[in-house]
Amino acid sequence: MSDCLFCKIIARQIPSSAVYEDDAVYAFRDIAPMAPVHVLIVPKEHIASADGINAENSASVARIFEVIPKIAAAEGLTNGYRVITNCGEDGCQSVKHLHFHLLGGKKLPETMA
């Protein structure tokens, strides 16, 4: 999508700090980190949110979950990490392109405020 922030990042129209890339997945550092390690992992294929996952595009999502442990290991997250996706307005999804937050590098809170 031409107006999608993450599509522009994937297309290198907007700079980012890449940590991983393959044919289906792009991962980069969040510009407002919520933990010592905060990486955003996105499918290169535009999927608006978790609600948009279907039989035709679910392989992109599966690929993301195949590479998450590799990214976590490369980032030194040997003691655990959290993976989060936000969906829709009530879920606080700020960019309408499916993305997963990989958070770690410290003990994360057990509850959400």
C-alpha atoms as a printed R data frame, in Angstrom:
    type eleno elety resid chain resno      x       y      z
1   ATOM     1    CA   MET     A     1  0.000   0.000  0.000
2   ATOM     2    CA   SER     A     2  1.418   3.352 -1.019
3   ATOM     3    CA   ASP     A     3  0.452   5.176  2.193
4   ATOM     4    CA   CYS     A     4  1.498   2.453  4.663
5   ATOM     5    CA   LEU     A     5  4.410   3.433  6.911
6   ATOM     6    CA   PHE     A     6  5.761  -0.117  7.183
7   ATOM     7    CA   CYS     A     7  5.421  -0.744  3.435
8   ATOM     8    CA   LYS     A     8  7.529   2.391  2.915
9   ATOM     9    CA   ILE     A     9 10.109   1.122  5.417
10  ATOM    10    CA   ILE     A    10 10.246  -2.262  3.665
11  ATOM    11    CA   ALA     A    11 10.663  -0.468  0.307
12  ATOM    12    CA   ARG     A    12 13.526   1.610  1.805
13  ATOM    13    CA   GLN     A    13 11.619   4.847  1.241
14  ATOM    14    CA   ILE     A    14 11.943   5.508  4.987
15  ATOM    15    CA   PRO     A    15 15.147   4.549  6.836
16  ATOM    16    CA   SER     A    16 15.164   1.932  9.583
17  ATOM    17    CA   SER     A    17 17.655  -0.047 11.649
18  ATOM    18    CA   ALA     A    18 17.260  -3.496 10.127
19  ATOM    19    CA   VAL     A    19 18.085  -6.556 12.206
20  ATOM    20    CA   TYR     A    20 16.771  -9.283  9.859
21  ATOM    21    CA   GLU     A    21 15.478  -9.673  6.336
22  ATOM    22    CA   ASP     A    22 14.513 -12.472  3.987
23  ATOM    23    CA   ASP     A    23 12.084 -12.813  1.073
24  ATOM    24    CA   ALA     A    24  8.993 -12.688  3.315
25  ATOM    25    CA   VAL     A    25 10.016 -10.918  6.536
26  ATOM    26    CA   TYR     A    26 11.601  -7.633  7.555
27  ATOM    27    CA   ALA     A    27 12.618  -6.847 11.147
28  ATOM    28    CA   PHE     A    28 13.878  -3.536 12.490
29  ATOM    29    CA   ARG     A    29 14.408  -1.702 15.759
30  ATOM    30    CA   ASP     A    30 11.471   0.245 17.182
31  ATOM    31    CA   ILE     A    31 12.139   3.989 17.274
32  ATOM    32    CA   ALA     A    32 10.458   4.253 20.706
33  ATOM    33    CA   PRO     A    33 11.675   1.114 22.515
34  ATOM    34    CA   MET     A    34  9.684  -0.196 25.475
35  ATOM    35    CA   ALA     A    35 12.478  -2.566 26.558
36  ATOM    36    CA   PRO     A    36 16.253  -2.817 26.036
37  ATOM    37    CA   VAL     A    37 15.486  -4.970 22.977
38  ATOM    38    CA   HIS     A    38 12.430  -3.890 20.997
39  ATOM    39    CA   VAL     A    39 12.291  -5.200 17.439
40  ATOM    40    CA   LEU     A    40  9.341  -4.927 15.068
41  ATOM    41    CA   ILE     A    41  8.855  -7.923 12.797
42  ATOM    42    CA   VAL     A    42  6.625  -7.463  9.760
43  ATOM    43    CA   PRO     A    43  5.565  -9.506  6.768
44  ATOM    44    CA   LYS     A    44  6.730  -7.908  3.525
45  ATOM    45    CA   GLU     A    45  3.286  -8.660  2.164
46  ATOM    46    CA   HIS     A    46  0.833  -6.007  3.335
47  ATOM    47    CA   ILE     A    47 -1.630  -7.526  5.810
48  ATOM    48    CA   ALA     A    48 -3.569  -4.859  7.698
49  ATOM    49    CA   SER     A    49 -3.824  -6.671 11.061
50  ATOM    50    CA   ALA     A    50 -4.272 -10.062 12.694
51  ATOM    51    CA   ASP     A    51 -7.878  -9.875 11.474
52  ATOM    52    CA   GLY     A    52 -6.537  -9.983  7.909
53  ATOM    53    CA   ILE     A    53 -4.710 -13.302  8.260
54  ATOM    54    CA   ASN     A    54 -6.212 -15.947  5.983
55  ATOM    55    CA   ALA     A    55 -5.330 -19.117  4.079
56  ATOM    56    CA   GLU     A    56 -3.723 -17.109  1.272
57  ATOM    57    CA   ASN     A    57 -1.287 -15.149  3.471
58  ATOM    58    CA   SER     A    58 -0.802 -17.252  6.597
59  ATOM    59    CA   ALA     A    59  2.519 -18.593  5.310
60  ATOM    60    CA   SER     A    60  3.976 -15.101  5.817
61  ATOM    61    CA   VAL     A    61  2.893 -15.180  9.444
62  ATOM    62    CA   ALA     A    62  4.246 -18.696  9.909
63  ATOM    63    CA   ARG     A    63  7.571 -17.509  8.508
64  ATOM    64    CA   ILE     A    64  7.661 -14.701 11.079
65  ATOM    65    CA   PHE     A    65  7.291 -17.231 13.888
66  ATOM    66    CA   GLU     A    66 10.043 -19.354 12.363
67  ATOM    67    CA   VAL     A    67 12.486 -16.429 12.462
68  ATOM    68    CA   ILE     A    68 11.513 -14.951 15.842
69  ATOM    69    CA   PRO     A    69 13.755 -17.403 17.766
70  ATOM    70    CA   LYS     A    70 16.653 -16.604 15.402
71  ATOM    71    CA   ILE     A    71 16.232 -12.858 15.940
72  ATOM    72    CA   ALA     A    72 15.879 -13.358 19.702
73  ATOM    73    CA   ALA     A    73 19.088 -15.402 19.809
74  ATOM    74    CA   ALA     A    74 20.948 -12.835 17.701
75  ATOM    75    CA   GLU     A    75 19.777 -10.123 20.109
76  ATOM    76    CA   GLY     A    76 21.047 -12.108 23.116
77  ATOM    77    CA   LEU     A    77 17.620 -12.858 24.586
78  ATOM    78    CA   THR     A    78 18.736 -16.078 26.249
79  ATOM    79    CA   ASN     A    79 16.535 -15.678 29.320
80  ATOM    80    CA   GLY     A    80 13.244 -15.177 27.506
81  ATOM    81    CA   TYR     A    81 11.263 -12.570 25.622
82  ATOM    82    CA   ARG     A    82  7.732 -11.470 24.763
83  ATOM    83    CA   VAL     A    83  6.004 -11.326 21.367
84  ATOM    84    CA   ILE     A    84  2.985  -9.023 21.021
85  ATOM    85    CA   THR     A    85  0.705  -7.912 18.220
86  ATOM    86    CA   ASN     A    86 -1.935  -5.234 18.544
87  ATOM    87    CA   CYS     A    87 -5.148  -5.446 16.546
88  ATOM    88    CA   GLY     A    88 -7.548  -2.589 15.875
89  ATOM    89    CA   GLU     A    89 -8.292   0.603 17.741
90  ATOM    90    CA   ASP     A    90 -9.064  -0.988 21.128
91  ATOM    91    CA   GLY     A    91 -5.912  -3.075 20.792
92  ATOM    92    CA   CYS     A    92 -3.897   0.131 20.218
93  ATOM    93    CA   GLN     A    93 -2.702  -0.816 16.740
94  ATOM    94    CA   SER     A    94 -0.965   2.374 15.618
95  ATOM    95    CA   VAL     A    95  0.226   1.215 12.171
96  ATOM    96    CA   LYS     A    96 -2.268  -0.666 10.022
97  ATOM    97    CA   HIS     A    97  0.267  -3.250  8.833
98  ATOM    98    CA   LEU     A    98  0.504  -6.501 10.762
99  ATOM    99    CA   HIS     A    99  3.547  -6.411 12.993
100 ATOM   100    CA   PHE     A   100  4.898  -8.225 15.997
101 ATOM   101    CA   HIS     A   101  6.841  -6.599 18.821
102 ATOM   102    CA   LEU     A   102  9.764  -8.663 20.123
103 ATOM   103    CA   LEU     A   103 10.565  -7.354 23.610
104 ATOM   104    CA   GLY     A   104 13.269  -8.460 25.997
105 ATOM   105    CA   GLY     A   105 16.576  -7.729 27.606
106 ATOM   106    CA   LYS     A   106 15.123  -7.312 31.104
107 ATOM   107    CA   LYS     A   107 12.482  -8.857 33.351
108 ATOM   108    CA   LEU     A   108  9.193  -7.713 31.819
109 ATOM   109    CA   PRO     A   109  6.121  -6.935 33.962
110 ATOM   110    CA   GLU     A   110  3.652  -9.771 34.380
111 ATOM   111    CA   THR     A   111  0.579  -7.561 34.105
112 ATOM   112    CA   MET     A   112 -0.517  -4.996 31.593
113 ATOM   113    CA   ALA     A   113 -1.656  -1.612 32.882
